Amino acid sequence: MERLMFSAAARDDSPARRMHLFASRLIGPLRFLNPAALAKASAVNLRHRGAAVIRGKGSSRSCG
């Protein structure tokens, strides 16, 4: 779960703010890892993964 949250924080502002609040000890672990936050982090990471797959398909074609 920690890895999920760190990778989402690197890709989107909302998880990054949550990570900042947790690292600053302004929120506790239960609020940091609540189901809504984990769902948001999963969605961010899946969206990023999907974009990488689409980009990867286009760049693998040879131009010659």
C-alpha positions as a Markdown table, in Angstrom:
| # | Residue | x | y | z |
|---|---|---|---|---|
| 1 | Met | 0.0 | 0.0 | 0.0 |
| 2 | Glu | 2.9 | 2.3 | 0.8 |
| 3 | Arg | 4.3 | 1.8 | -2.7 |
| 4 | Leu | 0.9 | 2.5 | -4.3 |
| 5 | Met | 0.6 | 5.8 | -2.4 |
| 6 | Phe | 4.1 | 6.9 | -3.2 |
| 7 | Ser | 3.8 | 6.2 | -6.9 |
| 8 | Ala | 0.4 | 8.0 | -7.1 |
| 9 | Ala | 1.9 | 11.0 | -5.3 |
| 10 | Ala | 4.5 | 11.3 | -7.9 |
| 11 | Arg | 1.8 | 11.4 | -10.7 |
| 12 | Asp | -1.1 | 13.5 | -9.3 |
| 13 | Asp | -1.6 | 16.5 | -7.0 |
| 14 | Ser | -4.3 | 15.0 | -4.8 |
| 15 | Pro | -2.3 | 12.0 | -3.5 |
| 16 | Ala | 0.8 | 14.3 | -3.3 |
| 17 | Arg | -1.1 | 16.6 | -0.9 |
| 18 | Arg | -2.2 | 13.6 | 1.2 |
| 19 | Met | 1.4 | 12.3 | 1.3 |
| 20 | His | 2.6 | 15.7 | 2.4 |
| 21 | Leu | 0.0 | 15.8 | 5.2 |
| 22 | Phe | 1.0 | 12.4 | 6.4 |
| 23 | Ala | 4.7 | 13.0 | 6.2 |
| 24 | Ser | 4.2 | 16.3 | 8.1 |
| 25 | Arg | 2.3 | 14.3 | 10.8 |
| 26 | Leu | -0.8 | 16.4 | 10.3 |
| 27 | Ile | -2.9 | 13.2 | 9.6 |
| 28 | Gly | -2.6 | 9.7 | 11.0 |
| 29 | Pro | -2.2 | 6.4 | 9.1 |
| 30 | Leu | -5.9 | 5.6 | 9.2 |
| 31 | Arg | -6.8 | 8.8 | 7.5 |
| 32 | Phe | -3.8 | 8.5 | 5.1 |
| 33 | Leu | -4.8 | 4.9 | 4.0 |
| 34 | Asn | -8.6 | 5.2 | 4.0 |
| 35 | Pro | -10.5 | 3.3 | 1.3 |
| 36 | Ala | -11.2 | 6.5 | -0.8 |
| 37 | Ala | -7.5 | 7.5 | -0.8 |
| 38 | Leu | -6.5 | 4.0 | -1.9 |
| 39 | Ala | -9.1 | 4.0 | -4.6 |
| 40 | Lys | -7.9 | 7.3 | -5.9 |
| 41 | Ala | -4.2 | 6.2 | -5.8 |
| 42 | Ser | -5.2 | 3.0 | -7.7 |
| 43 | Ala | -7.0 | 5.0 | -10.4 |
| 44 | Val | -4.1 | 7.4 | -10.8 |
| 45 | Asn | -1.6 | 4.5 | -11.2 |
| 46 | Leu | -3.9 | 2.6 | -13.6 |
| 47 | Arg | -4.4 | 5.8 | -15.7 |
| 48 | His | -0.6 | 6.3 | -15.9 |
| 49 | Arg | 0.0 | 2.7 | -16.7 |
| 50 | Gly | -2.6 | 2.8 | -19.5 |
| 51 | Ala | -1.0 | 5.9 | -21.0 |
| 52 | Ala | 2.4 | 4.3 | -20.9 |
| 53 | Val | 1.1 | 1.2 | -22.8 |
| 54 | Ile | -0.4 | 3.5 | -25.5 |
| 55 | Arg | 2.8 | 5.5 | -25.8 |
| 56 | Gly | 4.8 | 2.3 | -25.9 |
| 57 | Lys | 2.9 | 0.8 | -28.8 |
| 58 | Gly | 3.4 | 3.9 | -31.0 |
| 59 | Ser | 7.1 | 4.1 | -30.3 |
| 60 | Ser | 7.9 | 0.5 | -31.1 |
| 61 | Arg | 7.2 | 0.8 | -34.8 |
| 62 | Ser | 10.2 | 1.2 | -37.1 |
| 63 | Cys | 10.3 | 4.1 | -39.5 |
| 64 | Gly | 12.2 | 2.5 | -42.3 |
